[in-house]
Amino acid sequence: MKKQKSITTELQNDKTENLDIISVSQMIEKINHEDMQAVKAVGSAKKDIEKVIKKTAKAFASGGKIIFLGAGTSGRLGVLEAAECPPTFSSDPKQIIALIAGGKDAVFFSKEGAEDDAEQGKKDILKVLSKKDIVIGIAASGRTPYVLGALKEAKKKKVPTVMITCNPNAVKLADIMVKLPTGAEVLQGSTRMKAGSATKMALNIITTCTMVLCGKVYKNLMVDVNPSNIKLKKRARGLVQKVGQVDEQTAEILLEQAQYKVKPAIVMAQKRVGFKKAQAELKRKKGFLRKILNG
């Protein structure tokens, strides 16, 4: 029992003990109030999140992988983060990946027992791990065996490791511990709530800042977007119009010439050069559009 009390996400929340007898309006108010703790929790971990970003940017820039891993909600959040990066930043899907206890089926169907298999965590990480990588374990409790098994193996291979947890009492099991103290959940132990929200916020910060440091953002614009649907193609045209200072028709022509890559199209518009020269200049500046436009 003492051991269980040390896991803050498993404690009963005394502010919501009357959840089953209050009105729907009051339930919403209580949940919304508790959700505010997620934002505060992320803010309290800024220094450690900064350390993570510097490591992830270094790994990504050197061609290494960012590997998220977790079980249940934590695993699904890692999968979601990995899945969202390619369309947002045109990152290689093989460079930001996620492992989830129980495999791909566990994304859609709960496989709660899979989280207890530390040996499988070890096996899964060894299938994808290289020296250039960074491994980010996600576990609200900070003690999920599947995650710990993988982190332990990564550490043996001298690969940088991170643990994102919502338990401030978690033991240091990774090089960098990101502790998001969200406290007891509205519904006891349901870490898909505050803990999940705080974790997603932290992951958003990590991947977004990493991509900024790797030249995939100009100002606050998504200039490395992968225009794979109608909405994103419209966004791409808008970006070329805005930054390239051209009309919509010219933006479309430039995008077609640039194989629908936004950054080369912008360089072509601003510098009056062809696609190959624009690509070469971007390569020379390591993808940083600002260095070309302000140079």
C-alpha positions as CSV (number, residue, x, y, z in Angstrom):
1,M,0.0,0.0,0.0
2,K,2.8,2.4,0.8
3,K,4.3,1.7,-2.6
4,Q,1.1,2.6,-4.3
5,K,0.8,6.0,-2.5
6,S,4.2,7.0,-3.9
7,I,2.6,7.1,-7.4
8,T,0.7,10.4,-7.3
9,T,-1.3,9.6,-10.4
10,E,-2.9,6.7,-8.5
11,L,-4.1,8.7,-5.6
12,Q,-7.8,9.6,-5.0
13,N,-8.5,13.3,-5.7
14,D,-10.4,14.7,-2.7
15,K,-11.6,17.6,-4.9
16,T,-13.7,15.3,-7.0
17,E,-15.0,12.8,-4.5
18,N,-18.6,13.9,-5.2
19,L,-18.3,13.4,-9.0
20,D,-21.2,10.9,-9.1
21,I,-23.7,13.2,-7.4
22,I,-23.1,16.6,-8.9
23,S,-24.7,18.1,-12.1
24,V,-23.2,17.8,-15.5
25,S,-22.3,21.5,-15.4
26,Q,-20.5,21.0,-12.1
27,M,-18.6,18.0,-13.5
28,I,-17.4,20.0,-16.5
29,E,-16.3,22.8,-14.1
30,K,-14.3,20.5,-11.9
31,I,-12.7,18.7,-14.8
32,N,-11.8,22.0,-16.5
33,H,-10.4,23.3,-13.3
34,E,-8.2,20.2,-12.8
35,D,-7.0,20.4,-16.4
36,M,-5.3,23.7,-15.6
37,Q,-2.8,21.7,-13.5
38,A,-1.5,20.2,-16.8
39,V,-0.4,23.5,-18.1
40,K,1.3,24.4,-14.7
41,A,3.0,21.0,-14.6
42,V,4.6,21.5,-18.0
43,G,5.7,25.0,-17.0
44,S,7.4,23.6,-13.9
45,A,9.5,21.2,-16.1
46,K,10.8,23.8,-18.6
47,K,14.5,23.4,-17.7
48,D,14.4,19.6,-18.2
49,I,12.4,19.9,-21.4
50,E,15.0,22.3,-22.7
51,K,17.7,19.7,-22.1
52,V,15.7,17.2,-24.0
53,I,15.2,19.5,-27.0
54,K,18.9,20.1,-27.3
55,K,19.5,16.4,-27.4
56,T,16.7,15.6,-29.8
57,A,17.8,18.4,-32.2
58,K,21.3,17.0,-32.2
59,A,20.2,13.5,-32.8
60,F,17.8,14.5,-35.6
61,A,20.3,16.8,-37.3
62,S,22.9,14.0,-37.4
63,G,20.5,11.6,-39.0
64,G,19.6,9.8,-35.8
65,K,16.1,8.8,-34.8
66,I,13.9,10.2,-32.1
67,I,12.2,7.1,-30.6
68,F,9.1,7.4,-28.4
69,L,7.9,4.4,-26.5
70,G,5.2,3.7,-24.0
71,A,2.2,1.6,-23.1
72,G,-1.5,2.4,-23.1
73,T,-2.3,6.1,-23.3
74,S,1.4,7.0,-23.0
75,G,2.2,4.7,-26.0
76,R,-0.6,6.2,-28.1
77,L,0.6,9.7,-27.4
78,G,4.1,8.7,-28.7
79,V,2.5,7.2,-31.8
80,L,0.4,10.3,-32.4
81,E,3.5,12.6,-32.0
82,A,5.5,10.4,-34.5
83,A,2.6,10.3,-37.0
84,E,2.1,14.1,-36.9
85,C,5.7,15.1,-37.7
86,P,5.9,14.0,-41.4
87,P,2.9,16.0,-42.6
88,T,3.8,19.0,-40.5
89,F,7.6,19.2,-41.1
90,S,8.2,16.8,-44.1
91,S,10.4,14.8,-41.7
92,D,11.3,11.3,-42.7
93,P,8.8,8.9,-41.2
94,K,11.7,6.6,-40.3
95,Q,13.5,9.3,-38.3
96,I,10.8,10.0,-35.8
97,I,9.2,6.7,-34.7
98,A,7.1,5.2,-31.8
99,L,7.0,1.8,-30.1
100,I,3.9,0.8,-28.1
101,A,3.6,-2.2,-25.8
102,G,1.5,-4.8,-27.6
103,G,2.4,-3.6,-31.1
104,K,0.3,-1.7,-33.7
105,D,-3.0,-3.3,-32.6
106,A,-2.6,-1.7,-29.1
107,V,-3.1,1.7,-30.7
108,F,-6.8,0.9,-31.3
109,F,-7.5,-1.9,-28.9
110,S,-6.4,-1.9,-25.2
111,K,-3.7,-4.4,-24.4
112,E,-3.0,-3.4,-20.8
113,G,-1.1,-6.6,-19.8
114,A,1.5,-5.8,-22.5
115,E,2.9,-3.0,-20.3
116,D,4.2,-5.5,-17.8
117,D,6.6,-7.1,-20.2
118,A,10.1,-5.6,-19.7
119,E,11.7,-8.2,-21.9
120,Q,9.5,-7.2,-24.8
121,G,10.5,-3.6,-24.3
122,K,14.1,-4.7,-24.6
123,K,13.5,-6.7,-27.7
124,D,11.5,-3.9,-29.4
125,I,14.1,-1.2,-28.8
126,L,16.9,-3.4,-30.0
127,K,15.2,-3.9,-33.4
128,V,15.4,-0.2,-34.2
129,L,18.2,1.3,-32.0
130,S,21.4,2.9,-33.4
131,K,24.1,5.0,-31.7
132,K,22.9,8.2,-33.2
133,D,19.4,7.9,-31.7
134,I,17.6,9.3,-28.6
135,V,15.0,7.2,-26.7
136,I,12.1,8.9,-25.0
137,G,10.2,6.7,-22.6
138,I,6.7,7.9,-21.7
139,A,5.1,6.5,-18.5
140,A,2.7,8.5,-16.3
141,S,3.6,6.4,-13.3
142,G,7.3,6.4,-14.1
143,R,7.6,2.7,-13.5
144,T,6.0,0.8,-16.5
145,P,8.1,-2.3,-17.0
146,Y,7.9,-2.3,-20.9
147,V,9.3,1.3,-20.9
148,L,11.9,0.6,-18.2
149,G,13.1,-2.5,-20.1
150,A,13.7,-0.5,-23.2
151,L,15.4,2.4,-21.5
152,K,17.7,0.1,-19.6
153,E,18.8,-1.5,-22.9
154,A,19.3,1.9,-24.6
155,K,21.5,3.0,-21.7
156,K,23.6,-0.1,-22.0
157,K,24.2,0.8,-25.6
158,K,25.1,4.4,-24.4
159,V,22.2,5.9,-26.3
160,P,20.8,9.1,-24.7
161,T,17.6,8.4,-22.8
162,V,14.7,10.5,-21.5
163,M,11.7,9.6,-19.2
164,I,8.6,11.7,-19.3
165,T,6.5,11.0,-16.3
166,C,3.7,12.6,-14.2
167,N,5.0,11.1,-11.0
168,P,7.3,13.5,-9.2
169,N,8.5,10.6,-7.0
170,A,9.7,8.5,-9.9
171,V,13.2,7.1,-9.6
172,K,15.8,8.4,-12.0
173,L,15.9,5.8,-14.7
174,A,17.0,7.9,-17.7
175,D,19.6,10.5,-18.4
176,I,17.0,13.2,-18.3
177,M,13.9,13.0,-16.2
178,V,11.0,15.2,-17.3
179,K,8.6,15.2,-14.3
180,L,5.1,16.7,-14.9
181,P,3.5,16.9,-11.5
182,T,-0.2,16.8,-12.5
183,G,-1.4,15.2,-9.2
184,A,-4.3,12.9,-8.6
185,E,-6.7,12.5,-11.5
186,V,-10.3,13.6,-11.6
187,L,-11.2,9.9,-12.0
188,Q,-8.7,8.0,-9.8
189,G,-5.9,6.5,-11.9
190,S,-7.3,7.6,-15.3
191,T,-4.1,9.0,-16.7
192,R,-5.7,9.6,-20.1
193,M,-6.9,12.8,-18.4
194,K,-4.5,15.4,-16.8
195,A,-1.4,13.3,-17.2
196,G,-2.2,12.6,-20.8
197,S,-2.8,16.3,-21.5
198,A,0.4,17.4,-19.9
199,T,2.4,14.7,-21.7
200,K,1.0,15.7,-25.1
201,M,1.8,19.4,-24.3
202,A,5.4,18.4,-23.5
203,L,5.7,16.3,-26.6
204,N,4.4,19.1,-28.7
205,I,7.0,21.4,-27.3
206,I,9.8,18.9,-27.8
207,T,9.0,18.1,-31.5
208,T,8.2,21.6,-32.5
209,C,11.3,23.2,-30.9
210,T,13.4,20.4,-32.4
211,M,12.1,21.1,-35.9
212,V,12.7,24.9,-35.4
213,L,16.3,24.1,-34.4
214,C,16.7,22.0,-37.5
215,G,15.6,24.7,-39.9
216,K,12.1,23.5,-40.6
217,V,10.3,26.7,-39.5
218,Y,10.6,30.2,-40.8
219,K,9.3,32.8,-38.3
220,N,6.3,30.9,-37.0
221,L,5.4,29.5,-40.4
222,M,5.1,25.8,-41.4
223,V,7.4,26.1,-44.4
224,D,8.3,22.5,-44.6
225,V,4.7,21.3,-44.7
226,N,4.0,18.3,-46.8
227,P,1.1,19.4,-49.0
228,S,-0.5,16.0,-49.2
229,N,-4.2,17.1,-49.3
230,I,-6.3,20.0,-50.6
231,K,-6.1,21.9,-47.3
232,L,-2.3,21.6,-47.1
233,K,-1.9,22.6,-50.8
234,K,-3.9,25.7,-50.1
235,R,-1.7,26.4,-47.1
236,A,1.5,25.8,-49.2
237,R,0.2,28.3,-51.9
238,G,-0.5,30.8,-49.2
239,L,3.0,30.5,-47.7
240,V,4.7,31.0,-51.1
241,Q,2.4,34.0,-51.7
242,K,3.1,35.5,-48.3
243,V,6.8,34.9,-48.0
244,G,7.7,34.9,-51.7
245,Q,5.6,38.0,-52.2
246,V,3.9,36.7,-55.4
247,D,0.3,36.3,-56.5
248,E,-1.6,33.1,-56.2
249,Q,-1.1,32.0,-59.8
250,T,2.7,32.6,-59.6
251,A,2.8,30.7,-56.3
252,E,1.1,27.7,-57.9
253,I,3.5,27.7,-60.9
254,L,6.5,27.9,-58.6
255,L,5.2,25.1,-56.4
256,E,4.7,22.9,-59.5
257,Q,8.3,23.6,-60.6
258,A,9.5,22.9,-57.0
259,Q,7.8,19.6,-56.8
260,Y,5.4,21.2,-54.3
261,K,8.1,21.9,-51.8
262,V,7.4,25.2,-50.1
263,K,10.9,26.3,-49.2
264,P,12.5,26.0,-52.6
265,A,9.5,27.7,-54.1
266,I,9.9,30.6,-51.8
267,V,13.6,30.9,-52.6
268,M,12.8,30.8,-56.3
269,A,10.3,33.6,-55.8
270,Q,12.6,35.8,-53.7
271,K,15.9,35.2,-55.4
272,R,14.7,34.7,-59.0
273,V,16.5,31.4,-59.4
274,G,15.5,27.9,-60.7
275,F,14.6,24.9,-58.6
276,K,18.0,23.3,-58.6
277,K,19.8,26.4,-57.5
278,A,17.2,27.0,-54.8
279,Q,17.7,23.4,-53.5
280,A,21.4,23.8,-53.6
281,E,21.2,27.0,-51.6
282,L,18.9,25.4,-49.0
283,K,21.3,22.5,-48.7
284,R,24.2,24.9,-48.2
285,K,22.3,26.7,-45.4
286,K,21.2,23.4,-43.9
287,G,17.5,24.2,-44.6
288,F,17.4,27.5,-42.8
289,L,15.2,29.7,-45.0
290,R,15.9,32.9,-42.9
291,K,19.7,32.6,-43.6
292,I,18.9,32.8,-47.3
293,L,16.3,35.5,-47.3
294,N,18.2,37.7,-44.9
295,G,21.6,37.0,-46.5
